[in-house]
Amino acid sequence: MSSAARPLSEPQVLAHTKRRLFPSQTDDDSPAYVVADTQFSQAEWLPGHPVDPDVRDCLAPFNHVRIGGGYPDLVGVRTLESDLLAVDRLGDEPPLIAIEAKGETSGGVDTQRGIVQAYDRLHEANAAYLAAPATAISETDRTLARELNVGVLGVAESGTVDILEVPRVVGNRTSSEATALRFQAGAQGVTDASFGLNHPKNYLGYPLAQYADGDTETLLSAYKVVGAADDARRGAAFLGLIEPGPASELTSLGQEVVRFATAQYGSVEAALAEFENWYRSSKRFVDVAPAWGRLARRVLFEYPATELLVTELQTMHDDWSPEPSLVDLVVHMHELHPTFTVELFVRGDEAVRRRVLTEDGDLQRSALEDGTVYHSPTVFQLKAMLYHAGILTARGAEPHRLEPTEDVWALREVV
């Protein structure tokens, strides 16, 4: 290495790699989501060597995701360009990608260990890479990587990332932990822009207005379904009632809502007229409109997080806690489904994840007692919808009003 070159630390290598493989803006609408391991959320990477805050911001969000026999430095879901993968897609799903980064230390750059670690991730990932300073990668490293089907990325101090070895995509079916990342990457993942409304009738009305003759937004307003048409459209997409994107075509589930409405009322317009009866109503939906409430329940059970929540709440009820608090629920679920739990409940920004998770990915319970660390779409909007559908006993609360140790998550009907 030239004496004029600055050594690249592992966090720097990883940040440059993330920018190359997971740019914040892409030219298509393909699903994408990526997390860095929680060890990179710390203020210091090595004793006396602080991590640049800009690097931490780049690497966020953080989570501790087990893939294969360990925890990749970076793991995500995205359809990569053809120069990065020998096959650019795997069926209808984008590939799950694992990256092991190595940087300069007093002992050099352990590239061979990084290649072996990346190879281990191929037990569950569809593609794996070593990312390391370009000057540290030898021909021997490249030969080993080719033999093991591991991609090699050479990172320059300037931030340029060269593709030295291209891996072949493999067809592994991933674990539940990896499934959590696919959930976040897909149209139904929990983000701060997923559910903006807390009543299921707002989302059930969208496919009806979309199907009816006339402008969708005008119909939603005229029939007093909801005024926030953009929030209704976005939430309907997250619940799988319409396809994401500007076209908003009905899915098979959305078509079933239309069939239900026409069977009950003769036309979607007649069904939409019924929505005025529930305008600004705070009463439980399944009680005031039982048939619609049962339909909402069916739709909500199609949402991936619902079944998991109900299953674990039933387990807690049976074993020790019929009315767990939000903190109790998150701690319990994290023991069984750590990645999914963090992605479902905890906000993704760097400061929050660093407060909630230790370097080893363990929960810091005291941080969970602060309502502001939680995703509003889960603890407020989704919980309120589960209440209205008759699944939970209590409605949700906005994070700034949330008392996590007192917020009860309990099933209305247990078996």
LOKE-450636 format. One record per atom (N, C-alpha, C, O): x, y, z. Coordinates in pm, whole numbers, plus 50000, padded with zeros to 5 digits. Layout:
<recs>
XYZ;...
</recs>
This chain:
<recs>
500854988050000;500005000050000;500885012450000;501875013050072;500515022349919;501255034749916;501205041450052;500175041550119;502365047250092;502405053850223;501515066250225;501195071250332;501115071250103;500265083150098;498795079750115;497975088550141;498455066950101;497055062850110;496635061250255;497405056550338;495425065150284;494895063450419;494255049650431;493535045450340;494505042650540;493905029350555;492395030450572;491885039650636;491695020950514;490245020450526;489855011250640;490274999650644;489055016350732;488555007950840;487394999650788;486865002350680;486994989550866;485894981050825;484584988750812;483864986550715;484234997850905;483005005650884;483045014050756;482025015450689;484215019650722;484315027450599;484125018750476;483415022450383;484755006950477;484594997550366;483114994150349;482594993750237;482444991550461;481044987550455;480164998950405;479234996550328;480445011150448;479635022650404;479775024650253;478775026850185;480985024050201;481185025550056;480465014249981;479875016549875;480525002250036;479884990749972;478374992449970;477724989549870;477814997050080;476354999150085;475925009449982;474915007549915;476685020249968;476325030349869;476325024649728;475515028549644;477245015249703;477335009449568;476224999149542;475604999249436;475984990249639;475024979449617;473594983349653;472644977949596;473444992749747;472104996749792;471995011949790;471855018249895;472035017949672;471905032549665;470545036949715;469555029649702;470485048849771;469225053749827;468195056349720;466995055449746;468635059649599;467705061949489;468035052049377;469185051149334;467045044849330;467225035449221;466305039249106;465335046649123;466605034048990;465845037548870;464555029548857;463735032348770;464375019548942;463175011348932;462475010749067;462945016249166;461345003849069;460555002649192;460714989049256;459844984849333;461794981949225;461964968549280;462164969249431;462724979049481;461714959049504;461844959149650;463294960149693;464184954149632;463544967749798;464904969049850;464854972549998;464054980950040;465704966150076;465844969350218;467164963450264;467534952450222;467884970550350;469194965750395;469454970550536;469054981650574;470134962150617;470544965950751;472014962450771;472534953050711;472674970150854;474034967150896;473984960851035;473054963351112;474974952751066;474994946151196;475144956451308;475734967051289;474594953051424;474574962451536;475954966151587;476114976451653;476974958051557;478324961551603;478794974751542;479664981351598;478224978651426;478654990951360;477905003251411;478155014351364;477005001351506;476285012851561;477055019351675;476645029851725;478155013351717;478905018451831;479725030851795;480075032951679;480015038951895;480765051251872;482205048551831;482805056351757;482785037151878;484155033551842;484165019751778;483505010551827;484905018251669;485065005251607;486174997451676;485994985851712;487315003851695;488414998451774;488715008651884;488445020551866;489245004351999;489545013752106;490395025352057;491465023451998;489905037352081;490635049152038;490415053051894;491015062651846;489545045751823;489265048751683;487765050951666;487025041651635;487305063451685;485865066151674;485365064251531;486105065951434;484105060751521;483465059351390;482845072751353;482125078751432;483135077251232;482585089851183;481045089051188;480465079451136;480385098951250;478915098651255;478275097451117;477215091351103;478915103251014;478365102050879;478375087550832;477485083250758;479385079950875;479455065750840;478325058150909;477685049750846;478085060951036;476975054451107;475645057851043;474785049151029;475465070451006;474215074450942;474025066850810;472915062750776;475115065150737;475035057850610;474645043350633;473855037750555;475175037150737;474955022850760;473595019850823;473095008650809;472985029350889;471675027050951;470645023450846;470755027850731;469625015250884;469325009951018;470174997851052;470754991350966;470224995051183;471004983951234;470094972851287;469024975451342;470544960551269;469874949051327;470874937651330;471884937851259;470604927651412;471514916251431;470844904151368;470054897351433;471154901451242;470424891551162;471294879251140;472384880051082;470824867951186;471574855451169;471284849551032;470134846650999;472324847750954;472254841550821;473334830950814;474514833850836;472954818550784;473954807950788;474404805750931;473574804851022;475714804950951;476244802451084;476654814651160;477314813451264;476294826651114;476724838651183;475914850751143;474794849551093;476504862451164;475814875151146;476564883651044;477604889251077;476054884750921;476754892650819;476904907250862;476114912350941;477924913650809;478114927850837;477004936150773;476574946250829;476564931950657;475494938850585;474634928150519;475154919050456;473334929250534;472434919550471;471194926950423;470614935150494;470794923750300;469654930850245;469034923650127;469494912950085;467994929650076;467234924249963;467184934849854;466744946049878;467634931249735;467534940449622;467884933149494;468724924149495;467254936949384;467634931949253;468864939649208;468794951749183;470004932849197;471264939349163;471464940249012;470854932848935;472324949548972;472644951148832;473394938848781;473994931448859;473374936848650;473954924748590;475464923848609;476024912948603;476134935148633;477584934348654;477944929648795;479114927048823;476954928448883;477204924049020;476834909549044;477344903249137;475944904048961;475474890348979;475474883148844;475124888948741;475874870348846;475854862448723;474424860148676;474194858748556;473464859748768;472034859348735;471394870848809;471594872248930;470614879148739;470154891448802;468854890048880;468414899648943;468234878248876;467034876548958;466844861748988;467374853148918;466074859149091;465784845449135;464284843949141;463654847949239;463704838149035;462264837049031;461624850849032;462074859948962;460584852349111;459884865049119;460384873849233;459884884949251;461364869049309;461834876549424;463244881649401;464054874849338;463554893649451;464934898249447;465794889849541;465264884449638;467094888649516;467934879949598;468214885849736;468224897949755;468454876849830;468934880649962;470454880849956;471074870849917;471054891949993;472484894349974;473164896150108;472694903950191;474274889050130;475044890250253;476454895050218;477054890550121;476964904250299;478274910150274;479104909550401;478644913450509;480324904650386;481304905050493;482374915250455;482964914450348;482624924750543;483604935350516;484844933050600;484764928350714;485984936250544;487244936050617;487974949050589;488004953950477;488574954550695;489314966950682;490684965950745;491064955550800;491414976850737;492784977150789;492774977050942;492034984551005;493604968551000;493874968451143;495384967451160;496124966751062;495824967251284;497274965851308;497804952751256;499004951351232;496904942951239;497324929951187;497094928351039;497224917150988;496754939150967;496504938150825;495024936250796;494174939950878;494724930550681;493344928350637;493154913350618;493784907350532;492274907450697;492074892950694;491064889250586;489924885650616;491484890350462;490574888050350;490104873550341;488944870950312;491004864050366;490624850050353;489544846350455;488614838850423;489644851550574;488604848950674;487274854750627;486224848550644;487314866550567;486094872650515;485444864350405;484224863450398;486264858350319;485734849850212;485064837550271;483974833750229;485704831350369;485134819350432;483834822950505;482864815350500;483814834450571;482584838750639;481464841150537;480324837150560;481794847550426;480794849950323;480264836750267;479064835450241;481144827150248;480734814050197;479734807450292;478774801150249;479974808850422;479054803050520;477644808950505;476664801950529;477534821650467;476224828050454;475414822150338;474194823750334;476074815450245;475374809650130;474484797950169;473744792850085;474534793650294;473574783550340;472144789150338;471184781550327;472014802550347;470694808650349;470574820550254;469464823650210;471674827250223;471624838550131;471644833749987;472064822549958;471194842449896;471254839149754;472554843649689;472934838549584;473244853049752;474544857649703;475324863349820;474744869249912;476644861449817;477484866349927;478754872549869;479264868249765;479254882749938;480414890249891;481404892550006;481024893450123;482674893449970;483694899650054;483904913750001;484064915649880;483914923550089;484274937250055;485514940950136;485514939250258;486544945850071;487804948850140;488554959550061;488254961849944;489534966150124;490354975550048;490964968849925;491504957849935;490864975349811;491314969149686;492774965149691;493174955049633;493574973149760;495014970349764;495344957949846;496454952649836;494394953149928;494664941550014;494224928349950;494504917750005;493544928949838;492994916849775;494004911049678;494434917749584;494384898649701;495404891949620;494754882649517;493554880149521;495564877749424;495084867949326;494664855049397;493724848349355;495374851649504;494994839849581;493604841549641;492804832149642;493314853549690;491974856349743;490924854549634;489874848449657;491194859749518;490214859049410;489984844549365;488854840649334;491064836749362;490924822649324;490074815249425;489194807549387;490324817349555;489534811049660;488074815149649;487174806749662;487834827949626;486454832849616;485724826549498;484544822949509;486424825149384;485784818749268;485404804449298;484334799849259;486294797349367;486034783249400;484834781849494;484094772049487;484634791749580;483554791249680;482304798849636;481334799649711;482314804449515;481174812249465;480894824349553;479734827049586;481934831449591;481814843649671;482244855449585;483304855049524;481434865849580;481814877849507;482884885649582;482974884749705;483684893249510;484744901349572;484604915749523;484544918349403;484554924949619;484444939149590;485664946349644;485954945849764;486384953149556;487564960749596;487214975249617;486734982049526;487444980149739;487024993649777;488255002749782;489244999649848;488165013949712;489235023849714;488945034349820;487805036249862;490015041249863;489835051549967;488915062549920;488255069050002;488845064849790;487955075049734;486485071249744;485605079649727;486225058349771;484855053549778;484435045349657;483365039349657;485275044849556;484985036749438;484995021949475;485875017349549;484025014549424;483935000149450;484044992749317;483174994149230;485094984949301;485314977049179;484854962749202;485104956949308;484194957049102;483714943249110;484804934249055;485024933648934;485484927149144;486614918749105;486194904549074;486744898248985;485224899349147;484674886049121;483154886749133;482624892349229;482484880949035;481024881249032;480484867549073;480834857549011;479654866949176;479124853949220;477924849649137;477274857749071;477644836849140;476414831549082;475334831449190;475594828149305;474134835149152;473034834849248;472654820349273;472614812249181;472364817049398;471964803549434;470554803949490;470094814249537;469884792549484;468444792149512;468064788049651;467104780549667;468774792549752;468414788949889;467084795149930;466744806249890;466344787650011;465154793350074;465554797650214;466114789750290;465264809750246;465874815850362;465104813250491;463954808750489;465764816250603;465204814250736;464164824850768;463944834150690;463524823350884;462544833250928;463184846750951;462544857150933;464454846750990;465144859551011;465324866850879;465114878850870;465724859250777;465854865450646;464494869550590;464384879450519;463464861950623;462114865250578;461694878950630;460944886050563;462164882650748;461834895750803;462364906950714;461714917250699;463534904850655;464074914950565;463294915350435;463084926050378;462854903650387;462024903550268;460694910750296;460174917750209;460174909050415;458954916150454;459164931150447;458324938350392;460264936050502;460534950350501;460784955550360;460414966750328;461404947250276;461694951650139;460454951950053;460384959649957;459464943750087;458274942750004;457284954050027;457514963150108;456184953249956;455184963849959;454504965150095;453904975450124;454594954750180;453884955050307;454794957550426;454354956350541;456044961050403;456964963350513;456564975350598;455904984550550;456974975150724;456644985950816;457624997350798;458824995850825;457135008650755;457925020750749;457125031850813;455955030050848;457745043450828;457025054650887;455955060150793;455205069150831;455885054750671;454895059450575;453925048450534;453285049450430;453815037950615;452975026750575;451505029550607;450715032350517;451135028850734;449755031450773;449645045550830;450265048750930;448845053750764;448645067250815;447285069150880;447015079550940;446435058950870;445075059550924;444845047651016;445465037150997;443975049251115;443855038851217;442505031751220;442145025551320;441745032851110;440455025751103;440425017350977;440695022650869;440105004550986;440154995950867;439154999950759;439374996950642;438055006650796;437055010350693;437675019950592;437235020350477;438675027850633;439325037150541;440035029850428;440115034750316;440565018150460;441275010250359;440335001250281;440544998950162;439294996050345;438314987850274;437554996050170;437154990850066;437355008750199;436635017250105;437425020549981;436845023949877;438765019649988;439555023849873;439325015049750;439075020549643;439405001649760;439154993649639;437744995449585;437524994149464;436764998549671;435415001049623;435375013949540;434785014249432;436005024449590;436045037049515;436885035749389;436585042049287;437925027549396;438755025249278;437965017849170;438125020649052;437115008649211;436335000549118;435145008349061;434775006348945;434555017049139;433355024349097;433685034048984;434835037848965;432655038148910;432825048048804;433065061648866;432345065948956;434095068348818;434395081748868;435785082648926;436495072648937;436165094748964;437475097149023;437525091549165;436645094249247;438545083649194;438625076749323;438615086449440;437865084649535;439445096749433;439545106149544;438225113449565;437805115749679;437575117249456;436275124149467;435225115249532;434445119849615;435215102449494;434245093149551;434495090949700;433555090349779;435775089649738;436095087749879;435585099349964;435115097450075;435685111449909;435205123249981;433685124249978;433055127150079;433105121749860;431655123449846;430885113749934;429855117249990;431385101449946;430705091550029;431185091750175;430815083050254;431995101650209;432525103350345;433245090650395;433145086850512;433975084450303;434795073050343;435995078050420;436255073850533;436735087250357;437935092950420;438365104950337;438225105150215;438895115050406;439395126750335;440825125250288;441215131050187;441605117450361;443035115750329;443205104550227;443535093250262;442965107750101;442965097549997;444335091249978;444445079249954;445385099149989;446745093649971;447075083550080;447665073050052;446705086750204;446935077250314;446115064650294;446585053550321;444875066250246;444025054550223;444605045650113;444615033450125;445105051850007;445685044049897;446945036849943;447135025049912;447795043850017;449035037650065;448725026150160;449345015550150;447795028050252;447445017450346;446785005650277;447024994250315;445955008350176;445334997450101;446384989050030;446234976950018;447444995549984;448544988049922;449294979750025;449654968349997;449514985250144;450214977750249;449394965850296;449964955750338;448084966850290;447234955650329;446984946050213;446284936050230;447564948950098;447444939749985;446124940549912;445734931049843;445404951849925;444114953449856;444274958949715;443454956249627;445334966649694;445644972049562;447134970249536;447914968549630;447504970549411;448914969749377;449584983049410;448984993649390;450834982849460;451514995549485;451815002749353;451894996349248;451965015849360;452245023549240;451045031849199;449965030549255;451245040549100;450195050049061;448945043549002;447855049049012;449095031648938;447925025348875;446915020348977;445715020948953;447385015549092;446525010949202;445505000449158;444345000949199;445924991149075;445014980649031;444644971549148;445444969549239;443444966149145;442984957549254;443744944349253;443974938549147;444124939749371;444664926349385;443504916449396;442334920449397;443824903749405;442754893849424;442024896249556;440814894049564;442754900649659;442094903749786;441194915949772;440094916249827;441654926049699;440824937849674;439584934449594;438504939949619;439734925449498;438574920949421;437564913849511;436354914949490;438064906549610;437164899649703;436364909649786;435204907049820;436974920949820;436244931549891;435114936849803;434004939349851;435394938549675;434354943149582;433234932749572;432064936449571;433594920049563;432574909549557;431694909649682;430474908249674;432334911149797;431574911849922;430594923449919;429424921849956;431054935049875;430204946949874;429014945349780;427894948849815;429274940149661;428174938549565;427194927649611;425994928749587;427704917349677;426814906849727;425914912149839;424744908349849;426464920949922;425714926350035;424744937349994;423644938350050;425134945849895;424364957949867;423904959249722;423124968249689;424364950349636;423944951049497;424864958949407;424914956349287;425594968449462;426554976349384;427584982249479;427344983449599;428734986049425;429754992249511;429305006149554;429655010649663;428525012949469;428045026249508;427115025349629;427185033649720;426245015249629;425365013449744;426155009749869;425815013949979;427225001949851;428074998449964;428795010850016;428915012650138;429285019349926;429985031549968;429055040850046;429485047750138;427775040850009;426815049350081;426705045350228;426365053650313;426985032650258;426905027850396;428015033950483;427885034650605;429115038250419;430265043050495;429965055950572;430615058850672;428975063750526;428635075950598;428175072950740;428325081350829;427615061150761;427165057450896;428305055750994;428115056351116;429515053750941;430665051351029;431625063251031;432705062451089;431235074050967;432115085650957;432395091251096;431485094551172;433665092351129;434145097351259;433665088951378;433725093651491;433215076851354;432785068251464;433995062751539;434965058151477;433935063151671;435025057651752;434675043851809;435485037651878;433455038951780;433035026051832;433765014751758;434175016351643;433905003551826;434594992251764;433854987951636;432644985451640;434574987151526;433974984951395;433214971751390;432124971151334;433794961151446;433144948051437;431844947651517;431004938951493;431674956851611;430434957351688;429334965051615;428164961151619;429704976151548;428684984351481;428384979251341;427304981751288;429334972051280;429124966551145;429754952651142;430844950951088;429084942651199;429694929451218;430224923151089;431324917651089;429464923750980;429934917350856;431174924250803;432124917650761;431184937450804;432364944850760;433544942550855;434694941650812;433244941550982;434304938951079;434964925451057;436174924051071;434144915551022;434714902250993;435544902550865;436564895850854;435084910550768;435884912150645;437214918850677;438254914850626;437164929150762;438404935850802;439354926050872;440564926550853;438774917350953;439584907351023;440294898250923;441474895150938;439554893950820;440174885350719;441304892650648;442384887050627;441064905250610;442094912950541;443324914650629;444454913150583;443114917650755;444234919750846;445014906950870;446224907450893;444364895450864;445094882950881;445934879550759;446824871050766;445674886150647;446534884550530;447814892550545;448794889950475;447814902350636;449004910550660;449994902250740;449624896850844;451264901050695;452194891350755;452404892850905;452634882850974;452324905050958;452614906851100;451494902051190;451734898651306;450264901551139;449124898551225;449184884551283;449034882651403;449414874651196;449444860851245;450534858851349;450324851951448;451684865051326;452784863751423;452384869751557;452624863751662;451784881651556;451364888051679;450324879551754;450434877551875;449344874651682;448284866651746;448854853751804;448494849751914;449744847251729;450344834851777;451104836951907;450964829152001;451914847451912;452734849752031;451894854852148;452204851752263;450854862652122;449974866952231;449214855052290;448974854452410;448824845552204;448174833452255;449144825452341;448764820352446;450394824352297;451414817252375;451624823852511;451694817052613;451724837152512;451914844252638;450714842252730;450884840552850;449514842552673;448314840352754;448334826452816;448024824852934;448694816552737;448684802752786;449744800352893;449524792752987;450884806852879;452024803552965;452124811953091;452384806653199;451924824953079;452144832953199;451524846853198;451424852953305;451114852253084;450744866353083;449524868852995;449664870352874;448304869253054;447104871352973;446974885652920;446304887852820;447614895352987;447534909252943;448924915652944;449194924253028;449804911552853;451164916852854;451204931452811;450374936152733;452194938352864;452434952052818;453194951652686;453684941152644;453274963052623;454034963952498;455484959752521;456054952652438;456074963952631;457464960152660;457584945052676;458504938952620;456674938952751;456694924452770;456564917152635;457264907352611;455684922052550;455474915652420;456734916452334;457134906552273;457344928152329;458534929752245;459674921152297;460394914952218;459864920752427;460934912452484;460684897652453;461604890552413;459454893252470;459124879252441;459344876052293;459994866152259;458814884452204;458924881652062;460374882152014;460764874851923;461174890852076;462574892052035;463344879352064;464304876151992;462954871952167;463634859452198;463424849052089;464284840552065;462284849552022;461914839551922;462104844451779;462484836751691;461844857151756;461894862851621;462624876251628;462014886751605;463904876251658;464594888951686;464574898951571;464274910651592;464874894451451;464944903851339;463574909651309;463424921751296;462574900951299;461224905651267;460714915151375;460084925251343;460984912051501;460494920451610;461074934451602;460344944251616;462364935351580;463004948551571;462434956351453;462094968051466;462324949851338;461824956851220;460354960851236;459954971351185;459574952951305;458154955851322;457894966951422;457014975251400;458654967251530;458334976451639;459254988551651;458794999151693;460524987251618;461504997651652;461805006451532;462115001451424;461715019451552;462045028851444;463435026151389;464325021451460;463615029151262;464835025151193;465995034851198;467075031551150;465805046751254;466905056251247;468045052251340;467855044851437;469215057151308;470455052651372;470435054751524;470835045751598;469975066351571;470025069151715;469105059851793;469465055351902;467915056851738;466975048151810;467475033951816;467465027851923;467935028451703;468425014751704;469635013351798;469805003051863;470465023651804;471635023051892;471205023152039;471855016952123;470115030252071;469615030352208;469005016852246;469195012052358;468265010952153;467474999052184;468314986352180;468054977152257;469324985652092;470094973352072;471524975052118;472154985352094;472044964752183;473454964652218;474284960852096;473744957851990;475594961152113;476504957452005;476244943051958;476454939851841;475804934552049;475524920552016;474094918051974;473684906551957;473304928651957;471934927151913;470924924052022;469774920951992;471344924752148;470404922552258;469584935252283;470034946352254;468384933252338;467534944752370;467984951452500;468384944652595;467924964552503;468114972152626;466724976152674;466124985752626;466234968452771;464834969652814;464474983852856;463364988352829;465374990752921;465055004152967;464695013452851;463855022252866;465345011452736;465035019752620;463635016952567;462995025852511;463165004652585;461825001052538;460715007652619;459565007552578;461055013452733;460065020152816;459775034352769;458925041252826;460475038752664;460265051952604;459425050152478;459875043652383;458225055652476;457335053552364;457855058652231;457445053652127;458755068352233;459205074452108;460115065352026;460445068851913;460545053952079;461415045052001;460605036051908;461195028851827;459285036351917;458465026751844;457965032251711;457775044351694;457755023051616;457115026251489;455645029851515;454895021651567;455245041851479;453835045551492;452915036551411;451855032851463;453255032651288;452345024151212;452025010851279;450995004751250;452905006251370;452634993751441;451884996151571;450844990051594;452405004951656;451845006451790;450605015351793;449855015151891;450375022951688;449185031551683;448205026551577;447125021651611;448565027751450;447605024651344;447265009751335;446085006151333;448275001051328;447984986751316;447254981651440;446294974051427;447694985751557;447024981051678;445564985751682;444684978151723;445304998051639;443935002951637;443074994851540;441914991951569;443634991251426;442874983151331;442594969151386;441504963751366;443554963451456;443344950351518;442274951251627;441534941651649;442194962551693;441114964951791;439764965451721;438804958951763;439684973251614;438404974851543;437934961751480;436734959551465;438884953051443;438514940151383;438184929651487;437854918351453;438254933351616;437904924151723;439014914651762;438754904451826;440244917651725;441364908751756;442014912351889;442314903451969;442234925151915;442844929752039;441824936752129;440784941452082;442144937352257;441224943252355;441314958352362;440374964852406;442434964052318;442654978452334;443194984452205;443904977952129;442844997052183;443315003952063;444735009252086;445245008452197;445355014651982;446735019251990;446855033552037;445855040452060;448105037952052;448385051652094;449585056952015;450485049351980;449575069851989;450705076051920;451945075152008;451845075952131;453125073251946;454335071252026;454595081952131;455045078752241;454315094652101;454595105052199;453615104852316;453845111452418;452525097352302;451555095852411;451605081852472;450815078652561;452495073752424;452525059652461;453255057452593;454335062952616;452655049352680;453315044752802;453555029752785;452675021752819;454695025752733;454905011752692;454715001552803;454304990252775;455005005152927;454844995453036;453384993753076;453054984253147;452515002753032;451085002053065;450224998952944;449034996152958;450794999352826;450064996952702;449804981952686;450744974252665;448554977852696;448204963552699;447994958252558;447284964152477;448624946752530;448424939352406;447864925652443;448604916652482;446564924152430;445914911652469;444854908052367;444234916752306;444644894952350;443634890152257;442244891652317;442024888752434;441314896252235;439934897052281;439314883152297;438504880852387;439714874052209;439224860352214;440424851052214;441214851252120;440564842852317;441674833452324;441124819252305;439944816752325;441994810352267;441584796352248;442444787252335;442264775052333;
</recs>
